[in-house]
Each structure stands twice: as C-alpha cells, then as structure tokens.
Amino acid sequence: MAKVDITPEAQRQFCDLPVVIQTRMDKVFARLERWPTVSGVKALSGELAGHYRIRTGDYRVQFRIVRGGTIEVVIVENVGHRDGLYED
C-alpha cells in the first residue's frame, strides 16, 4: 500500500478538468494507493526518467515514487490531456 500526495500544481490542473474526467481521475488515484501492483503504469524516459504515467482515456497522471521508511509515497505531479502534458 502507498500514500498518494497531489502537488499544488497537479491540484490546480485537476480542478480545471471537466467533472466527468475528475471522477475518472479519482479512481486512478485510488488505484495508485495499491502501488506497486498497479496495472497500466508506464515508466517515462529521457528528462522524465524516474517518473511514471498512468492513463485514463486521453488523460494522463504523471507521478513519481518516494520510498521512505515503511511506506511508499506516490507524488502526483501533473494531470491532464495527453497533448502537451509533458511539455513545460
């Protein structure tokens, strides 16, 4: 089991999504609590090496894992449509 933390930036992105997508994202966040046995996760490469993404339709959740003590923390960094999610 893991704890899911959402960064302030990801929270702002989440609030800008349509309500139906927010509901789907909530389900993804609940799935991430079962880390590392979550299916559909893809490791990112390049500048985002060490980060992961999981998708729901055309939307993505980008996150990283922090291991400390007895619990792992999933830190959600970005949420949004796949177009432009990984660009600064």
C-alpha positions as CSV (number, residue, x, y, z in Angstrom):
1,M,0.0,0.0,0.0
2,A,1.1,3.5,-0.7
3,K,0.0,7.0,0.2
4,V,-1.0,9.3,-2.7
5,D,0.0,13.0,-2.4
6,I,-1.0,15.5,-5.0
7,T,1.2,18.6,-5.6
8,P,-0.5,22.0,-5.6
9,E,0.2,22.3,-9.4
10,A,-1.5,19.0,-10.1
11,Q,-4.4,20.0,-7.8
12,R,-4.9,23.2,-9.9
13,Q,-4.7,21.1,-13.1
14,F,-7.3,18.6,-11.6
15,C,-9.7,21.4,-10.8
16,D,-9.6,22.7,-14.4
17,L,-10.7,19.3,-15.8
18,P,-14.3,18.6,-16.6
19,V,-16.2,16.9,-13.7
20,V,-16.6,13.6,-15.6
21,I,-12.8,13.5,-16.0
22,Q,-12.3,14.4,-12.4
23,T,-14.3,11.4,-11.4
24,R,-12.2,9.1,-13.6
25,M,-9.0,10.7,-12.1
26,D,-10.3,10.0,-8.6
27,K,-10.5,6.3,-9.5
28,V,-6.9,6.4,-10.8
29,F,-5.7,8.0,-7.6
30,A,-7.4,5.2,-5.6
31,R,-5.7,2.6,-7.8
32,L,-2.3,4.2,-7.2
33,E,-2.8,3.5,-3.5
34,R,-2.1,-0.1,-4.4
35,W,1.4,0.7,-5.7
36,P,3.4,-1.3,-6.8
37,T,0.7,-3.7,-8.0
38,V,-1.0,-1.2,-10.3
39,S,-1.5,-2.3,-13.9
40,G,-1.2,0.1,-16.8
41,V,1.7,2.1,-15.5
42,K,4.5,3.1,-17.9
43,A,7.9,4.3,-16.9
44,L,8.9,7.6,-18.6
45,S,12.3,8.1,-20.2
46,G,14.6,11.0,-21.1
47,E,14.3,14.0,-18.9
48,L,11.4,12.4,-17.1
49,A,13.3,9.2,-16.2
50,G,12.3,8.0,-12.8
51,H,8.8,9.2,-13.3
52,Y,5.7,7.2,-14.4
53,R,2.4,7.8,-16.0
54,I,-0.9,6.1,-16.0
55,R,-3.7,6.8,-18.4
56,T,-7.5,7.0,-18.4
57,G,-8.7,7.6,-21.9
58,D,-6.9,10.6,-23.4
59,Y,-5.9,11.9,-20.0
60,R,-2.7,11.1,-18.1
61,V,-1.5,11.2,-14.5
62,Q,2.3,11.8,-14.2
63,F,3.8,10.7,-10.9
64,R,7.0,9.6,-9.1
65,I,7.6,7.3,-6.1
66,V,9.3,8.3,-2.9
67,R,10.4,5.4,-0.8
68,G,10.9,6.2,2.9
69,G,10.6,4.1,6.0
70,T,7.8,1.5,5.8
71,I,5.5,3.3,3.3
72,E,5.9,4.4,-0.3
73,V,4.5,7.8,-1.3
74,V,3.1,8.3,-4.8
75,I,3.6,12.0,-5.6
76,V,1.2,13.1,-8.4
77,E,3.0,15.9,-10.3
78,N,0.8,16.5,-13.4
79,V,-2.7,15.6,-14.6
80,G,-4.2,16.5,-17.9
81,H,-4.9,15.7,-21.5
82,R,-2.1,13.8,-23.3
83,D,-1.5,16.7,-25.7
84,G,1.2,18.8,-24.0
85,L,1.2,17.2,-20.6
86,Y,4.9,16.5,-20.7
87,E,5.9,19.9,-22.0
88,D,7.0,22.8,-19.8
